[in-house]
Amino acid sequence: MSSLATTLFATLGTTVIVMLLLWGLATTRRDVSLVDIYWGIGFVLVMGLAVAMNRPTHMRALVALLLVSLWGTRLAGYLLWRKWGEDEDRRYQAMRRHHASRFWLVSLFTVFLLQGLLLWMISIPLQVIAVSRDPSFATLTDLVAVLLWITGFAFESIGDAQLAVFQLRPENRGRVMDRGLWRYTRHPNYFGESLMWWAFYLLSLSGGGWWAVFSPILMTALLLRVSGVTLLESTIGERRPEYSEYQLRTNAFLPWWPRR
């Protein structure tokens, strides 16, 4: 068994090394979008390493490993499917034009190492679970956490699937997706992802992870204000004129009945 400090140090070092390798590959291929595909897998790698180092025998760690693996692999597979055959994401293309010849170095710090640090910080409740030796499981908090995770996973996976089917139909080109879960929230996938990280935090409480509340707060803030809702909606109105009306009748994040 390793201490939490030893586990955190090992997972941080591993994350930095992987991000450096990924940066080298992305620089060679001139496609920084690879970092988005790795995002979910990165959490699986961190939790897998933490479990391997600590060899927990309690069900809570094994359940957390299973849940984060389901989330991470599904998200990576979905993003890989969307990315296949496409050019670099428009966000990174804009950064590439802005920084010109310096982009290869700027991207190392502002994209890869930054995302690696965020990934590591957000994963801390998972690492607390791996280090914990509390044998109890199926407490009320654990059950609430698992139900919360299932709800979040359903929102994210079903929302992504509904959007994918909608976008595959030629008659929907340029139109706004406002059906299914998207009728009640403009971003069911982001809402679902936030719920899952609050669930991981709840699972860490039995291992003394109350102090890691910054993890779900940080993830929710990223989804709402940085790489999620705010960033996506900053340009979508220009590409889809109907979106402003959609914004007026549908909540951005929390699901609710659409307004008239």
N, C-alpha and C positions, 0 to 999 in steps of 0.2 A: 504493500500500500504506500502511495506517495502522499505527501502533504498537499494541501490546496495550492500553496505557493509554488511547489515544484511542478505540479500539474499545469498551473497557469503559465509558468515560464516555458515549459516544454511545448505547450500548444501555441504560445505566441511565437516562439522560434520557428516551429514548423510552418505556421501560417505565413511568416515573413519569407521563408525559403520558397514556399509554393508560389507566393505572389511574385517573387523575383523571376522564377522560371516562367510563369504565365506572362509576365511583362516582356520577357525576351521573345517568347513565341508570338505575342501580339505585335511587337515591334517588327519582327521579321515578316509577318503576314499583313501588316498595316491594317489591323482590325482589333481595336480595343474592346469591341463588343464581347469578346471572349470572357471578359471578367464578369459579365452579367450571368453567363451560363454557369460559371464556377460558384457563384454566390451561395446557392443552396447546398451544393456538394461540399463547400467549405465547412459548413456547420456539421455535416455528417463526419467529415474527417476529424474535426476537433473533438466531437463527442466520442468517436471511435477510439481515438488516441487516449482520451481521458479514461475511458472504460478499460482499455488494454493496460494502462499503467496502474490502475487501482483494483482491477478484478473484483468489482462489487458482486455480491451474491444475492442482494435483495432485488425484488421485482421492480422497484421504482426506477432504478437505473436502466434495467433492461427495457422497461416500457418506454422510458424517455428516449433511449437509443432507437427503438423501433419507430416511435412517432416522428422523431427528427429525420430519420432515414426516409420514411414515407414522404414527408414534406419536401425534403431536399432533392430527392431523386425525381419526384414528380415535377417540381418547379424547373429543375435543370432540363429534364426531357422536353417539357413544354416550350421553354425558351430556345432550346436547340432546334426544335421543330419549326418555330417561328423564324429563327435566324437562317435556316438552311437555304442556301442559294441567294441570300440577300446581302446587300452591301453593309458597311459599317453603320451603326446606329447614327441617326442625324445629330444627336447630342454630341457624340465624339467627333463627328465630321466638323461641326461648328468649332469645337475646341481645337481641332487640327488646323483649321484655317486661321484661327485667331493667333495661335502660338507659332505657326509655320515651322521653321526648321528646328525650333526648340521643343516641339511637342513630344518627341521621343523621351526627353528627360523630364519634362513637366508631367507627363502622364504617369511616370513612375511614382511620383509623390502624391499628386492630386487625384489619381484614380486607383492605382493598384495598392500602394502601401496604405492609403487612407481607407480604402474598402477593407483591406486586411485587418486594420486596427479596429474598425467598426464591427466587423464580423467577430473578432476575438472578444471584444467587450460585450456584445450582445449575447454571446454564447456562455457567459460566465455562470448563469443559473444551471445550465446543463452540466458544467464542470463541477459545480457544487454537489449536484445529485450524484455524479460519478464518485466523488470523494467520500460522500456521506456513508456512515456505517449504521444508520438507523434502519433496523430490519422491518419495521412496520410498513404496511402498505394497505391500500384500500381504506384509508381514513376518509372522512367526509371531505377534507380539502383535496385529497387525491382524486376522489370521484368527481368533484366539481371541475377539477383541472382537466380530467380526461373528457368529460362532456363538453367543456369549453373548447378543447382542442378539436373534437369531432365537428362541432358547429363551425369553427373557423376553417377547418380543412374542407368542409362541404361548401362553404361560401367561396373559397378561393378556387377549388377545382371545378365546381359546377359553373361558377362565373366565367372562368377561363374557357371551359368547353362551350358554353353558350356563345361567347364572343367569337370563338374560332369558327363555329358553324355559321354564324351570321356573316362573318367576313369572307367566307368561302363562296357565298352566293353572289354572282355578278350583279344582280339587281340591287344589292345593298351597298355598292361602291359609293363612297362619299356620304352615306347616310349615318345617322346616330343610332347606336344600339340602345334601345330603351325597353327591352323585353326581358322576360324571366326575372332573375335577381336584379338585373340592371334597371328594372322598373322602380325598385325601391331604394337603391343607392347607386350613385354614379360610379362607384368603385367597390363592388362586392369582393373582388380579389384582395384589395388592400385591407379592407375591413376584416376579412377572414384571416389574413396573415397576422394582423395585430392581435386578434383573439388567441391565435396559437401561441404567440410569445408570452401573453399574459398567463396562458395555461402552463407553459414551461416554468414560469416564475412561481406559480402556485405549487407545482411539484417540488420545487427546491426548498420550500418553507420548512419541511420536516428535517432537512439537513442543515438548517440554520442559515438559509439563503435570503432571509428577509432584507438584508442590506443591498442585495443585487436588484432592487426595484428599478434602478436606472436602466436596466436592460430592456424591459418592455416599454418603458417611457421613451427611451432612445429610438427603438424600432418604430413605435407609433409616430414619433416626431418626424422621423425620416420619411415614413409613408405619407404623412399629411403635408409636411412643409418643405421637404428637400427633394428627394428623388421620386416621389409619388404624385399625389394629387396636384400640388402646386405646379410642379415642373410640367406634367402632362397637359394640364389645362391652360398653361401659358400660351400655347400655340394652337391647340386643337380647334379653337373658335375660328381661326383663319382657314383651316382645312375643311371644317364642317359647319356651315352657317347655322344649321338647326340646333347647334349645341347650346347656344345662349338660352333658347326656350326650354331645353332639357334641364339646364341649370336652375331655372326658375321654379320648376315643378318637382325636382328630385333632389334629395339630400346628397351632399358630397360624400359622406362617409357612413354615418349611422343609418341603417335601413329604417325606412318609415314609409307610410302610405304617400303616394305622390299628391302634390297639391294641385288644385284646379287652376 
